[in-house]
Amino acid sequence: MTNLARLRDFVRSFTALAGQAEERIFVDGRALLADLVAHDDWLPAQFAQPAPDRYQQYLLHCDPLERFSVLSFVWGPGQATPLHDHTVWGMVGVLRGAELCEEFAVDAEADGPLLATGAHRLAAGAIDLVSPRIGDIHRVSNALADAVSVSIHVYGANIGRLERHVYDAASGATSRFVSGYVNPVTPNLWA
């Protein structure tokens, strides 16, 4: 049995934070997300299904005013995002498995390749933060070669509808994209 009450309680608590300053959301929201991903009994199975050809982005909840959205990302072995930005604050909590995050920045001095600024591995329970203020350009991949990884993402907008950018690391060239979602329905938090 899936304990959807955990997700419902998370959404209620996060709704109370919506509209606060990014710094406050990163402190209080991080604690909420850490508590959510510390328990692996609430995510319905249909929102944790990998696909053979690419990672999956499932919408779990979107605030009616689009102040935040909650998603599950499901990574098959070897799957990765393109190099991209978010244009809003975001938090990532690893629920299962592990992820590798490679960070980049635009070179303000010259047009050309993006600057690699670091990489880190996120194990189950780890929380990562992104925003234009603290660093917003990265590529994320499943850190496991033989297992599925699942992470829970919270963004300061309806991220699946938001126009963002994909980057070419070598040239720094950008193209616009809207990520969308793979699921036609969301979990019924009120069942």
N, C-alpha and C positions, 0 to 999 in steps of 0.2 A: 504494500500500500504506500502510495506517495503522500508525504506530509506537506501538502500545499500550504498549510498554515504558515510555514516558515517563509515562503515567498510572499504570501499575503501580508504578514507582519513586516517584512522588509519593505514592501511597497508602501504600506501605511507610514512607516517611520521615515522613509525617504521623501515621501510627499511633504512631510512637515519641514524638511530641509530645503525643498525646491524654492528657488528664488534667493537663497542666501549667497553670500560671497563665496567665490571658489575656495579660498583658504578654509572657510568653515566647513564647506562640503567635503573637502579633502580630509579634514580631521574627523568630523562626525560620521560622514558617509563611509570613510575607510573602515571605521570600527563596525558599522552595520554590515558592510560587505564581507569583512573578515569573519564575522559571526555566521553569516549565511554560508560561505564556502567551507566553514569548519564542519558542517554537517552535510553528508551526502545521502540524504533520504527524501529530498523534496522535489528534485527535477524530474518531471514526467519523461518516460523513456522516449517518447516521440520527439522530444526536443534535445535529445542527446545522440541522434543517429548520424553517423558519418556517411559521406558519399565517396565513391571510389576515385573521383577525379578532382575534387576541390573541397576546401573547408566549407562548413555550413554555418550560416548566420541566422539563428532563430530569434524572432521577437517574442519575449515573454510578457512584457508590459510596456505600454507607452502612456505617460501622463496625458490626460485629455488636453492640456494646454501645451503639450510637447516640450515641457521644461526638462524632462529626462526620459530616457528609455532604458530598459533592462533586456539584455540579450544573453543567449548561450551561443558560444562559438564551439564548434566541434571539429576537431582536427584528426584526420587519418594520418597514418605514418607518412612522413615526408611532405606533408602539405604545408603551405605557407601563403601569407598574404603578399600582394605586391607591396612595394615601397609606397607608403601613403601618409596623409595627414588626417586630422580630425576636425580642425577649426573650432572645436569646443573642448571643454574639460571632459576627461574620461577616467574611469577606474576599471582595472581588470583584476579579477580574483580567480585563481586557478582552483577548480573544483576537483578535477581528476587529471592525473598524468603530470606533464610538465611542458613549459613553453620556453622558447628562446626568443628574446627581444633584441633586435639590432637597431640602434638609434643613429639618427643622421640629423644634420643641420645644413641649412643653406649658407653658403659662403657669402657673407655680406660685402666682402671686398671685391668679388669678381663673379662674373657669370661662369658657369662650368659645373664640374662634378660636385655632388653633395659631399659633405665632410662626414665621415664615420666618426661618431662621438663616443661609442661604447656598445657593449653587448652584455646582457645578463640573462641568467637562467632563472625561471620562476617555477618552483616546485608547488605541489598541492598545498593550498593554504596561503600562498604568497599573494600580495597585492601590489599592483603597479599603477602609476599615475601618469597621465598625459594631459597636456594643454598647450595652447600656443605660448603661454607665459613660461612654462617650465621645460618644454620640449614636446614636440607634437608630430615629428616625422619618424616613422619606424617601419620595420618589417618584422612580422611575428611568424614563428613556425612551431610545429610540433617538435619538441625536443626529444621525443621517443621514436626510435626507428621501428618499433615492433608493437606499438599499442596506440589506442585512441587517447587523446587528451581533450578535456572539456574545460572551458573557462566561462566565467560570468562577467559581462561587461555592463557598466552603467555609464551613460553619456549625457551631457547637458543639452540634449536636443533629441528629436526623433532621428537618430543617426541614419536609419535606412532611407530616409527621404532627403537628407542633407547633401547638397552638392559639395564635394571635396576634391582632392587632387591625388593623382598617382604620379610618381616621379621616376624618371630614368636616372639611375645613380651616376652613370658615366657623364651624361651631358647636363643634368640638372633640369632638363625639360619636364614640363608638367602637362598632364591632360586631366580634364575634369571627369568625375564619375559620381554616380549615385549607387550605393551598394545594394539597397533593397533588402528583402528578407526571403528566405526559402519557404516559410510556413504560411499557409492561408488562414490559419486560426491561431489564437493564443490560448494559454491555459485559463480555465475558469477558476479564478482565485476565490470565488464566492460559493463554490459548490459545497 
